[in-house]
């Protein structure tokens, strides 16, 4: 049975409405995790009627999945702008710089993905979007590694996915664990000097791995 006009959710600007919901949900999931976030709070923070959240996303799991899809879609879109066509050694620096700056600017993505890993990826595994998303950064890195090998600058046979994961690991661990690492090592790793040094360390590490 279709909803009556009185009960049908208003969708005069569905794109804006979904944007407000996703923004509020993203903040809530980054702060509270999947288990702690509440639909009532997300509705209040977004300024959108709670019924609209259920109308678009069915339940909290559907909303969390939509936030995960948004995070990966944004990364895919941002990756389209990366230029790795320069000299191989300099292009590796550009690759590291993109990954570093992206996650530094999106700490909420790290928090949400950490939480999803606690759930062993069960929500992402049910996404209908993730399998269709482009992975331009991996494709560009693969082309760069092949070009560098052909020029004799890089080792032959390097796996782009492995190199990519290595960069993500070094970026992700530092940014996502800065508070606890700072306490443990007794050093302010959130300082600009510490971040600059770690960024340089990542590039040096990757160059040591890929260089012929």
C-alpha positions as CSV (number, residue, x, y, z in Angstrom):
1,X,0.0,0.0,0.0
2,X,1.4,3.4,-0.9
3,X,1.7,6.1,1.6
4,X,-1.0,8.7,1.7
5,X,0.0,12.3,0.8
6,X,-0.2,13.2,4.5
7,X,2.3,10.4,5.5
8,X,4.6,10.4,2.5
9,X,8.0,12.0,3.5
10,X,8.7,15.3,1.8
11,X,11.5,15.1,-0.8
12,X,11.5,18.5,-2.4
13,X,15.3,18.6,-2.3
14,X,16.4,15.0,-1.8
15,X,20.1,15.6,-2.7
16,X,20.4,18.3,0.0
17,X,18.5,16.2,2.5
18,X,20.6,13.2,2.0
19,X,23.7,15.4,2.2
20,X,22.6,16.8,5.6
21,X,21.9,13.3,6.9
22,X,25.2,11.8,5.7
23,X,27.2,14.7,7.2
24,X,25.6,14.3,10.6
25,X,25.8,10.6,10.5
26,X,29.5,10.7,9.5
27,X,30.3,12.9,12.5
28,X,28.3,10.7,14.8
29,X,29.9,7.4,13.6
30,X,33.4,9.0,13.8
31,X,32.7,10.1,17.3
32,X,30.6,7.2,18.7
33,X,31.2,4.3,16.4
34,X,28.4,2.2,14.9
35,X,27.2,0.9,18.2
36,X,27.2,4.2,20.0
37,X,25.6,6.4,17.3
38,X,21.9,7.1,17.6
39,X,19.4,7.9,14.9
40,X,17.6,10.4,17.1
41,X,20.9,12.3,17.6
42,X,21.7,12.2,13.9
43,X,18.3,13.5,13.1
44,X,18.6,16.3,15.5
45,X,22.1,17.3,14.3
46,X,21.1,17.2,10.7
47,X,17.9,19.1,11.2
48,X,16.1,16.4,9.2
49,X,13.0,14.6,10.4
50,X,13.9,11.1,11.7
51,X,11.4,9.6,9.3
52,X,13.5,10.8,6.3
53,X,16.5,8.9,7.6
54,X,14.4,5.7,7.6
55,X,12.9,6.6,4.2
56,X,16.3,6.9,2.5
57,X,18.4,4.4,4.5
58,X,15.9,2.0,6.1
59,X,17.8,1.6,9.3
60,X,21.1,2.5,11.1
61,X,23.0,-0.2,9.3
62,X,21.9,1.1,5.9
63,X,22.9,4.6,7.0
64,X,26.4,3.4,8.2
65,X,26.8,1.6,4.9
66,X,26.0,4.8,3.0
67,X,28.6,6.7,5.0
68,X,31.2,4.0,4.2
69,X,30.3,4.3,0.5
70,X,30.6,8.0,0.7
71,X,34.1,7.8,2.2
72,X,35.3,5.5,-0.5
73,X,33.6,7.5,-3.3
74,X,35.2,10.7,-2.1
75,X,38.6,9.1,-2.1
76,X,38.0,7.7,-5.6
77,X,37.0,11.2,-6.8
78,X,40.0,12.9,-5.2
79,X,42.3,10.3,-6.7
80,X,41.2,11.3,-10.2
81,X,43.1,14.6,-9.7
82,X,46.5,13.1,-8.8
83,X,49.2,13.5,-11.4
84,X,51.8,10.8,-11.4
85,X,53.1,11.4,-14.9
86,X,56.3,13.2,-13.9
87,X,59.8,11.6,-13.4
88,X,59.3,8.3,-11.5
89,X,61.2,9.3,-8.3
90,X,59.3,12.7,-8.1
91,X,56.0,10.9,-8.9
92,X,56.5,8.6,-5.9
93,X,56.8,11.7,-3.7
94,X,53.5,13.0,-5.3
95,X,51.8,9.7,-4.5
96,X,52.9,9.7,-0.9
97,X,52.0,13.3,-0.5
98,X,48.5,12.7,-1.8
99,X,47.8,9.8,0.6
100,X,49.3,11.7,3.5
101,X,47.4,14.9,2.9
102,X,44.2,13.1,2.2
103,X,44.0,11.2,5.5
104,X,45.4,14.2,7.5
105,X,42.5,16.2,6.2
106,X,40.0,13.3,6.9
107,X,40.6,11.9,10.4
108,X,36.9,11.0,10.6
109,X,37.5,8.5,7.8
110,X,40.2,6.8,9.8
111,X,37.9,6.6,12.9
112,X,35.0,5.2,10.9
113,X,37.1,2.7,9.0
114,X,38.8,1.6,12.3
115,X,35.3,1.0,13.7
116,X,34.3,-1.0,10.6
117,X,37.4,-3.2,11.0
118,X,36.2,-3.9,14.6
119,X,33.1,-5.3,12.9
120,X,35.4,-7.3,10.5
121,X,34.1,-5.4,7.5
122,X,30.6,-6.9,7.7
123,X,28.8,-3.7,6.7
124,X,31.1,-2.9,3.8
125,X,30.8,-6.5,2.6
126,X,27.1,-5.9,2.1
127,X,27.6,-2.7,0.1
128,X,26.3,-2.7,-3.4
129,X,28.5,0.2,-4.4
130,X,32.0,-0.7,-3.3
131,X,32.5,-3.3,-6.1
132,X,31.6,-0.8,-8.8
133,X,33.8,2.0,-7.6
134,X,36.9,2.9,-9.6
135,X,40.3,2.7,-8.0
136,X,42.2,5.3,-10.0
137,X,45.0,5.7,-7.5
138,X,46.0,2.0,-7.8
139,X,45.8,2.2,-11.6
140,X,48.0,5.3,-11.7
141,X,50.5,3.8,-9.3
142,X,50.7,0.6,-11.3
143,X,51.4,2.6,-14.5
144,X,54.1,4.6,-12.6
145,X,55.8,1.5,-11.3
146,X,55.8,-0.1,-14.7
147,X,57.2,3.1,-16.3
148,X,59.9,3.4,-13.6
149,X,60.9,-0.2,-14.1
150,X,61.1,0.3,-17.9
151,X,63.4,3.3,-17.3
152,X,65.6,1.3,-14.9
153,X,64.7,3.5,-12.0
154,X,62.5,1.0,-10.1
155,X,62.7,-2.7,-9.5
156,X,60.8,-4.8,-12.0
157,X,57.7,-6.7,-11.0
158,X,56.6,-4.4,-8.1
159,X,52.9,-4.9,-7.1
160,X,51.0,-1.7,-7.0
161,X,48.5,-2.9,-4.4
162,X,51.3,-3.9,-2.0
163,X,53.1,-0.6,-2.4
164,X,49.8,1.3,-1.9
165,X,48.9,-0.7,1.3
166,X,52.4,0.0,2.6
167,X,51.9,3.8,2.2
168,X,48.4,3.6,3.7
169,X,49.8,1.6,6.7
170,X,52.5,4.2,7.4
171,X,50.1,7.1,7.1
172,X,47.1,5.5,8.8
173,X,49.0,4.2,11.8
174,X,50.7,7.6,12.5
175,X,47.6,9.8,12.1
176,X,45.1,7.4,13.7
177,X,47.3,6.7,16.7
178,X,49.0,10.0,17.3
179,X,47.4,10.5,20.8
180,X,48.5,7.2,22.2
181,X,51.9,7.2,20.4
182,X,52.6,10.7,21.8
183,X,51.9,9.5,25.3
184,X,53.9,6.3,25.0
185,X,57.0,7.8,23.5
186,X,56.7,11.1,25.4
187,X,56.9,13.2,22.3
188,X,54.2,15.5,20.7
189,X,53.6,13.7,17.4
190,X,50.8,16.1,16.5
191,X,53.4,18.9,16.1
192,X,54.1,20.2,12.6
193,X,57.8,19.2,13.0
194,X,56.8,15.6,13.9
195,X,54.4,15.4,11.0
196,X,56.9,16.8,8.5
197,X,59.5,14.3,9.7
198,X,57.1,11.4,9.4
199,X,56.0,12.4,6.0
200,X,59.6,12.5,4.8
201,X,60.2,9.1,6.5
202,X,57.3,7.5,4.5
203,X,58.7,8.7,1.2
204,X,62.2,7.5,2.1
205,X,60.9,4.1,3.1
206,X,58.9,3.7,-0.1
207,X,61.8,4.8,-2.3
208,X,64.0,2.3,-0.5
209,X,61.5,-0.4,-1.4
210,X,60.9,0.5,-5.0
211,X,64.3,1.8,-6.2
212,X,66.3,-0.4,-8.5
